[in-house]
Amino acid sequence: MPFQRTRASLVLSDENRAHLVGLTRSREASVAEVERARIMLAYADGQTVSAIARDLGTNRPKVERCLDKALQLGPRQALRDLPRSGRPAVITPEARAWVVSVACQKPKDLGYSYELWTLQLLSQHVREHCEAAGHPSLCKAGRGAIQRLLSENELKPHRIRYYLERRDPDFETKMAQVLCVYQQVALAQTQSESTCELVAYLSYDEKPGIQAIENLAPDLLPVAGEHSCISRDHQYRRHGTLSLLAGLDLNTGIVYPLVEERHRSREFVAFLKLLDGAYPPSVTLRIILDNHSAHVSKETREYLASRPNRFEFIFTPTHGSWLNLVEALFAKMTKTFLRGIRVASKQELKDRLLQYVAEINAAPVVFHWRYGIETLTVEQGPGAN
């Protein structure tokens, strides 16, 4: 008596057959999909399970699982693996929460010399203390498991991200005073020339520590087709540093520079004298500056007393130097002019700094402050000391 098939026949529509045939010829489909497509095509053509397993070099249980899925869910669903429950979770939710709590502490607070966790140190701590904490499921947790757990909770305890705490209780008030000055500058630029000449608005700060560095070997210039950039020997000689004291006229974009060895009270007074000589006596010089001690020292106040009603200071809040527009000038200088600069002496550095400012003043650019001005009113006046 011939063998009778107990499993139902697989009937393929023209669309499904074409899809399966295309998979068997595909170079992009996975090996599993190609094998399952061949199994279903062979079975639909009347071959037995044993013959299919023999021809494809596989086993009967694999062929039977594929055919059962095709008969139950359809040929296309049989090409994919069904979702499975997988191995039950070994690490309990309570244990995961404990690892997170440990990662959110500093190692030094738990008796280690380290300031920050390393993955090795954290994994070792978890394995050594998990049983005492009531989480034995972590006894065999390796670095990979701890890393996955940290990633799930978006934790990176080995990294530091800096922030700036506002320690000035009058931060908002001082910021409003500075922004009012910028608003007055914007209004003055729309008024008559005679009105603009009554007050000069300046943004002032120092850029200390500009290094005078000299090459020990000459730079090798680019050569088209051979060397795309400048080649420079890594050794150099230091000649010291200089400080740039600069005031930016917010109405004209003109920069008033003073290059000195240091930036003490006497240098600041020298800069004020420079400004005093640069503007007509009838002009009030309203200056935005930070809270450096030289700006309010006895020597500075004695000079200001000798020039009454000439200067008005508007101080930025503590840690609020970003409110000072001259910082934009310094940032541009750092990224362009000072990037990779080499000089033979401090005198050459001073000359080039003054030359850079002269080039700026030849085609001055007026800086405009936009952030936060719309929240202020014109009637608010700047604070002055």
C-alpha positions as CSV (number, residue, x, y, z in Angstrom):
1,M,0.0,0.0,0.0
2,P,1.6,3.3,-1.0
3,F,2.4,5.9,1.7
4,Q,-0.5,8.3,2.5
5,R,0.3,11.9,3.4
6,T,-1.4,12.9,6.6
7,R,-0.4,16.6,6.5
8,A,-2.6,18.8,4.3
9,S,-1.3,19.9,0.9
10,L,0.1,23.4,0.6
11,V,-1.7,25.4,-2.1
12,L,0.2,28.5,-3.4
13,S,-1.4,31.3,-5.2
14,D,0.4,32.7,-8.3
15,E,1.5,35.7,-6.3
16,N,2.9,33.7,-3.4
17,R,4.6,31.3,-5.7
18,A,6.3,34.1,-7.6
19,H,7.4,35.7,-4.3
20,L,8.9,32.4,-3.1
21,V,10.6,31.8,-6.4
22,G,12.1,35.3,-6.3
23,L,13.5,34.6,-2.9
24,T,15.3,31.5,-4.0
25,R,17.1,33.6,-6.6
26,S,17.7,36.6,-4.4
27,R,21.2,37.6,-3.3
28,E,19.9,39.9,-0.5
29,A,17.5,37.5,1.3
30,S,18.8,35.7,4.4
31,V,19.8,32.0,4.2
32,A,16.9,31.0,6.4
33,E,14.4,32.7,4.2
34,V,15.8,31.1,1.0
35,E,15.7,27.7,2.7
36,R,12.1,28.1,3.8
37,A,11.1,29.3,0.4
38,R,12.6,26.1,-1.2
39,I,10.9,23.9,1.4
40,M,7.4,25.4,0.6
41,L,7.9,25.3,-3.1
42,A,9.1,21.6,-3.0
43,Y,6.2,20.6,-0.8
44,A,3.6,22.4,-2.9
45,D,5.1,20.5,-5.9
46,G,4.3,17.2,-4.2
47,Q,7.6,16.2,-2.7
48,T,7.6,14.4,0.7
49,V,9.1,15.8,3.9
50,S,11.9,13.2,3.9
51,A,12.8,14.0,0.3
52,I,12.9,17.7,1.0
53,A,15.1,17.2,4.0
54,R,17.4,15.0,2.0
55,D,17.6,17.4,-1.0
56,L,18.3,20.5,1.1
57,G,20.7,18.8,3.5
58,T,18.6,19.5,6.6
59,N,16.4,17.5,9.0
60,R,12.7,16.5,9.1
61,P,11.8,18.6,12.3
62,K,13.0,21.8,10.6
63,V,11.0,21.0,7.4
64,E,7.9,20.1,9.4
65,R,8.0,23.3,11.5
66,C,8.2,25.4,8.3
67,L,5.3,23.6,6.7
68,D,3.1,23.7,9.8
69,K,3.6,27.5,10.0
70,A,2.8,27.8,6.3
71,L,-0.4,25.8,6.6
72,Q,-1.4,27.8,9.7
73,L,-0.3,31.4,9.0
74,G,0.3,31.5,5.3
75,P,3.5,31.2,3.2
76,R,4.7,34.7,3.8
77,Q,4.5,34.5,7.6
78,A,6.3,31.1,7.5
79,L,9.4,32.9,6.1
80,R,9.9,34.6,9.4
81,D,10.6,33.5,12.9
82,L,7.7,33.7,15.3
83,P,8.2,35.8,18.5
84,R,9.4,33.7,21.4
85,S,9.4,34.3,25.1
86,G,13.1,33.8,25.4
87,R,15.0,32.9,28.5
88,P,13.3,34.3,31.7
89,A,14.9,37.4,33.1
90,V,17.6,36.6,35.7
91,I,18.2,40.0,37.2
92,T,15.1,41.2,39.1
93,P,13.7,44.7,38.8
94,E,14.7,45.4,42.4
95,A,18.3,44.4,41.6
96,R,18.3,46.7,38.6
97,A,17.1,49.6,40.7
98,W,19.8,48.9,43.2
99,V,22.5,49.0,40.5
100,V,21.1,52.3,39.3
101,S,21.3,53.7,42.8
102,V,24.9,52.6,43.2
103,A,25.8,54.1,39.8
104,C,24.3,57.4,40.9
105,Q,26.7,57.7,43.8
106,K,30.4,58.6,43.8
107,P,32.9,55.7,44.4
108,K,34.7,57.7,47.0
109,D,31.5,57.9,49.1
110,L,31.5,54.1,49.1
111,G,35.1,53.7,50.3
112,Y,37.1,53.7,47.0
113,S,39.8,56.1,46.0
114,Y,38.1,56.8,42.6
115,E,36.2,60.0,41.9
116,L,34.2,58.4,39.0
117,W,33.1,54.9,38.2
118,T,34.7,52.8,35.7
119,L,32.8,49.9,34.2
120,Q,35.2,47.4,35.7
121,L,35.0,49.0,39.2
122,L,31.2,49.2,39.1
123,S,30.8,45.6,38.0
124,Q,33.2,44.5,40.7
125,H,31.4,46.4,43.4
126,V,28.0,45.0,42.3
127,R,29.3,41.4,42.4
128,E,30.9,41.8,45.8
129,H,28.0,43.6,47.6
130,C,24.9,42.3,45.8
131,E,24.2,39.4,48.2
132,A,24.6,41.7,51.3
133,A,22.1,44.1,49.6
134,G,19.7,41.2,49.1
135,H,20.1,40.9,45.3
136,P,21.8,37.5,44.7
137,S,20.7,37.6,41.0
138,L,23.6,39.9,40.3
139,C,26.3,37.5,41.6
140,K,27.4,36.6,38.0
141,A,26.7,40.0,36.4
142,G,29.5,40.9,34.1
143,R,30.6,44.2,32.6
144,G,28.3,43.6,29.6
145,A,25.2,43.2,31.7
146,I,26.0,46.3,33.8
147,Q,26.7,48.3,30.6
148,R,23.3,47.3,29.2
149,L,21.6,48.2,32.4
150,L,23.2,51.6,32.5
151,S,22.3,52.2,28.8
152,E,18.7,51.3,29.5
153,N,18.6,54.1,32.1
154,E,20.6,56.5,30.1
155,L,23.3,56.7,32.8
156,K,27.0,57.5,32.1
157,P,28.6,57.7,35.6
158,H,32.1,57.8,34.0
159,R,31.5,61.2,32.4
160,I,31.4,64.8,33.7
161,R,29.2,67.5,32.2
162,Y,30.0,71.0,33.6
163,Y,27.4,73.6,34.5
164,L,27.6,77.1,35.9
165,E,25.7,77.8,39.1
166,R,24.4,81.4,39.5
167,R,25.9,82.7,42.7
168,D,25.0,86.3,42.1
169,P,21.6,87.0,43.9
170,D,21.2,90.1,41.7
171,F,21.8,88.3,38.4
172,E,18.5,89.1,36.8
173,T,18.7,92.8,37.8
174,K,22.2,93.2,36.5
175,M,21.4,91.4,33.3
176,A,18.5,93.7,32.7
177,Q,20.7,96.7,33.2
178,V,23.2,95.4,30.6
179,L,20.4,94.5,28.1
180,C,18.9,98.0,28.6
181,V,22.3,99.5,27.4
182,Y,22.1,97.4,24.3
183,Q,18.5,98.6,23.7
184,Q,19.6,102.2,24.1
185,V,22.4,101.6,21.6
186,A,19.8,100.2,19.1
187,L,17.6,103.3,19.7
188,A,20.5,105.7,19.4
189,Q,21.4,104.3,16.0
190,T,18.0,105.4,14.7
191,Q,18.2,108.9,16.1
192,S,19.9,112.0,14.9
193,E,23.7,112.2,14.8
194,S,23.8,115.0,17.4
195,T,21.9,112.8,19.9
196,C,24.3,109.9,19.3
197,E,27.3,112.1,20.1
198,L,26.1,112.7,23.7
199,V,26.9,109.2,25.0
200,A,29.4,106.6,23.8
201,Y,28.6,103.0,24.6
202,L,31.5,100.6,25.0
203,S,31.9,97.0,25.8
204,Y,35.2,96.3,27.6
205,D,37.2,93.3,28.8
206,E,40.7,91.9,29.0
207,K,42.0,88.9,27.2
208,P,45.0,87.8,29.3
209,G,47.5,85.0,28.7
210,I,48.1,85.5,25.0
211,Q,51.2,83.3,24.5
212,A,54.2,84.5,22.5
213,I,55.4,81.2,21.0
214,E,58.3,80.8,18.5
215,N,59.0,77.9,16.2
216,L,62.4,76.2,16.5
217,A,62.2,75.1,12.9
218,P,60.6,77.0,10.0
219,D,57.1,76.1,8.8
220,L,57.0,74.2,5.5
221,L,54.4,75.8,3.2
222,P,51.8,73.8,1.2
223,V,52.8,72.5,-2.2
224,A,50.1,71.9,-4.7
225,G,49.7,68.2,-5.5
226,E,52.2,67.2,-2.8
227,H,51.5,68.8,0.6
228,S,48.0,70.0,1.2
229,C,48.7,72.0,4.4
230,I,51.4,73.7,6.4
231,S,53.9,71.4,8.1
232,R,55.2,72.4,11.5
233,D,57.8,71.0,13.8
234,H,56.2,70.1,17.2
235,Q,58.9,71.8,19.3
236,Y,58.7,75.5,20.2
237,R,60.0,78.2,22.5
238,R,57.9,80.3,24.9
239,H,58.6,84.0,25.3
240,G,55.9,84.7,27.9
241,T,52.4,86.2,27.6
242,L,50.6,89.5,27.0
243,S,47.3,90.9,27.9
244,L,45.0,92.7,25.5
245,L,42.7,95.3,27.0
246,A,40.0,96.2,24.5
247,G,37.0,98.4,24.3
248,L,34.4,97.9,21.6
249,D,32.4,101.0,20.6
250,L,28.9,99.6,20.2
251,N,27.8,102.5,17.9
252,T,30.7,102.5,15.4
253,G,32.3,99.0,15.8
254,I,35.7,100.7,16.5
255,V,38.0,98.8,18.8
256,Y,40.3,100.6,21.2
257,P,43.3,98.3,22.2
258,L,45.9,98.4,24.8
259,V,48.5,95.6,24.9
260,E,50.4,95.2,28.2
261,E,52.3,92.7,30.2
262,R,49.6,92.5,32.9
263,H,46.1,93.8,33.5
264,R,46.2,95.4,37.0
265,S,44.6,98.6,38.1
266,R,47.4,100.8,36.6
267,E,46.9,99.2,33.2
268,F,43.1,99.7,33.5
269,V,43.6,103.3,34.4
270,A,45.9,103.7,31.4
271,F,43.1,102.3,29.2
272,L,40.6,104.7,30.7
273,K,43.0,107.5,29.8
274,L,43.2,106.2,26.3
275,L,39.4,106.3,26.0
276,D,39.4,109.8,27.6
277,G,41.7,111.1,24.9
278,A,39.8,109.4,22.1
279,Y,36.4,111.1,22.7
280,P,35.4,114.7,23.0
281,P,35.2,116.0,26.6
282,S,31.4,116.5,26.3
283,V,30.7,112.8,25.6
284,T,29.8,110.5,28.5
285,L,31.5,107.1,28.3
286,R,29.2,104.4,29.3
287,I,31.2,101.1,29.7
288,I,29.9,97.5,30.1
289,L,32.5,95.5,32.0
290,D,32.9,92.6,34.5
291,N,33.6,92.6,38.2
292,H,37.4,92.4,38.1
293,S,38.9,93.9,41.2
294,A,41.0,96.3,39.1
295,H,37.7,98.0,37.9
296,V,36.8,99.1,41.4
297,S,40.2,99.4,43.1
298,K,41.3,102.5,45.0
299,E,43.6,103.5,42.2
300,T,40.8,103.3,39.6
301,R,38.4,105.2,41.8
302,E,40.9,108.0,42.4
303,Y,41.3,108.4,38.6
304,L,37.5,108.4,38.1
305,A,37.2,111.0,40.8
306,S,39.5,113.2,38.8
307,R,37.2,112.9,35.8
308,P,33.7,113.4,37.3
309,N,30.7,112.6,35.1
310,R,33.0,111.3,32.4
311,F,32.6,107.6,32.9
312,E,29.6,105.4,33.8
313,F,30.2,101.7,34.6
314,I,27.6,99.0,34.0
315,F,28.8,95.7,35.6
316,T,27.8,92.3,34.2
317,P,26.6,89.8,36.8
318,T,29.0,87.4,38.4
319,H,29.7,84.6,35.9
320,G,27.8,86.6,33.3
321,S,30.6,87.5,30.9
322,W,28.6,86.0,28.0
323,L,26.4,89.2,28.3
324,N,29.4,91.3,27.3
325,L,29.5,91.9,23.5
326,V,33.3,92.3,23.4
327,E,33.5,88.5,24.1
328,A,32.2,87.9,20.6
329,L,35.2,89.9,19.3
330,F,37.6,87.8,21.5
331,A,36.0,84.6,20.3
332,K,36.5,85.5,16.7
333,M,40.1,86.5,17.4
334,T,40.8,83.2,19.0
335,K,39.4,81.1,16.2
336,T,41.1,83.1,13.4
337,F,44.0,85.5,14.2
338,L,45.4,83.7,17.2
339,R,44.9,80.1,15.9
340,G,48.4,78.7,15.4
341,I,50.2,82.1,15.6
342,R,54.0,82.0,15.9
343,V,56.2,85.0,16.8
344,A,59.9,85.6,17.5
345,S,59.3,87.8,20.5
346,K,56.7,89.4,22.7
347,Q,57.2,92.7,20.9
348,E,56.3,91.0,17.6
349,L,53.2,89.6,19.2
350,K,52.2,93.1,20.5
351,D,52.8,94.6,17.0
352,R,50.7,92.0,15.3
353,L,47.9,92.3,17.9
354,L,47.8,96.1,17.2
355,Q,47.9,95.4,13.5
356,Y,45.0,93.0,13.8
357,V,42.9,95.6,15.6
358,A,43.9,98.3,13.0
359,E,42.7,95.9,10.2
360,I,39.4,95.6,12.1
361,N,39.1,99.4,12.5
362,A,39.7,99.8,8.7
363,A,36.4,98.1,8.1
364,P,34.6,98.2,11.4
365,V,31.6,95.9,12.0
366,V,28.8,97.0,14.4
367,F,27.9,94.2,16.8
368,H,24.2,93.9,17.6
369,W,22.7,92.1,20.7
370,R,19.3,90.4,20.1
371,Y,18.7,87.9,22.9
372,G,16.3,89.1,25.6
373,I,15.9,92.7,24.5
374,E,12.3,92.3,23.5
375,T,11.4,91.6,27.1
376,L,12.7,95.0,28.3
377,T,11.1,98.4,28.2
378,V,12.8,101.6,26.9
379,E,12.2,103.4,30.2
380,Q,14.5,101.1,32.2
381,G,17.8,102.7,32.7
382,P,21.2,101.1,33.3
383,G,22.7,101.1,36.7
384,A,25.9,103.1,37.0
385,N,28.6,103.4,39.7
